[in-house]
Amino acid sequence: GALIGCGFFAVNQMHAWRDIAGASIVAICDRDPQRLEVVGDQFGIERRYADAAALFAGESLDFADIATTAPSHRPLVEMAARHGVPAICQK
């Protein structure tokens, strides 16, 4: 799966996904390059995207965990749906 949004909740989300047997985050996405670097380096995620459209175009994902600000939730969920990717959206 992919985590979209590497802000405040990202570390909690990454720890939670790591604890779920059979699930893993293989790519991350955030518009802020510094956040991408921090979360990617901390969790060993090499596949990093600054653009969600590029993420969905470049990856074959089983799911997307959307942990972004509320105004971006709908467009990102719709983008995931257009690519046939189930999405979980954080409040």
C-alpha positions in Angstrom: 0.0 0.0 0.0 0.8 3.7 0.0 0.6 6.4 2.6 -0.5 9.7 1.3 0.4 12.5 3.7 3.7 12.5 5.7 2.7 15.1 8.2 1.8 14.9 11.9 0.0 11.5 11.8 2.4 9.8 9.4 4.7 8.3 12.0 1.7 6.8 13.9 0.3 5.4 10.7 3.6 3.9 9.7 4.0 2.2 13.0 0.5 0.8 12.8 0.9 -0.6 9.3 4.2 -2.2 10.4 2.3 -4.1 13.1 -0.3 -5.6 10.8 0.7 -9.0 9.5 0.6 -9.2 5.7 0.3 -5.4 5.1 3.1 -3.0 4.2 3.6 0.5 3.0 5.7 0.4 -0.1 5.4 4.0 -1.2 4.8 7.4 0.3 3.5 10.7 -1.0 3.6 14.2 0.2 4.0 17.6 -1.5 6.7 18.6 1.0 10.1 17.1 0.0 11.4 17.4 3.6 8.5 15.4 5.0 9.0 12.8 2.3 12.7 12.5 3.3 12.1 12.3 7.0 9.4 9.7 6.9 11.0 7.8 4.0 14.4 7.6 5.8 12.9 6.7 9.2 10.9 3.8 7.7 13.2 2.7 4.9 10.7 3.6 2.1 12.5 4.2 -1.1 9.5 4.9 -3.4 8.6 8.5 -2.7 6.2 10.8 -4.7 5.5 14.5 -4.5 2.3 14.1 -6.6 -0.5 11.7 -5.9 -1.4 11.3 -9.6 2.2 10.1 -10.2 1.9 7.7 -7.3 -1.2 6.1 -8.7 0.2 6.0 -12.2 3.6 4.6 -11.1 2.5 1.9 -8.5 0.3 -1.1 -8.4 -1.3 -0.7 -5.0 -3.5 -2.9 -2.9 -4.6 0.1 -0.9 -4.0 3.8 -0.1 -4.0 5.3 3.4 -4.9 8.9 3.0 -3.7 10.9 6.0 -3.9 14.5 4.7 -5.9 17.6 5.5 -9.7 17.3 5.3 -10.1 19.5 2.1 -7.9 17.0 0.1 -9.7 13.9 1.2 -12.4 13.7 -1.4 -10.2 14.4 -4.4 -7.7 11.8 -3.2 -10.3 9.2 -2.5 -11.8 9.8 -6.0 -8.4 9.5 -7.5 -7.8 6.2 -5.8 -11.2 4.9 -6.9 -10.4 5.9 -10.6 -7.3 3.7 -10.3 -9.2 0.8 -8.7 -7.3 1.3 -5.4 -9.3 0.8 -2.1 -8.7 3.8 0.2 -8.8 4.3 3.9 -9.2 8.0 4.8 -8.0 9.3 8.2 -10.3 11.8 9.9 
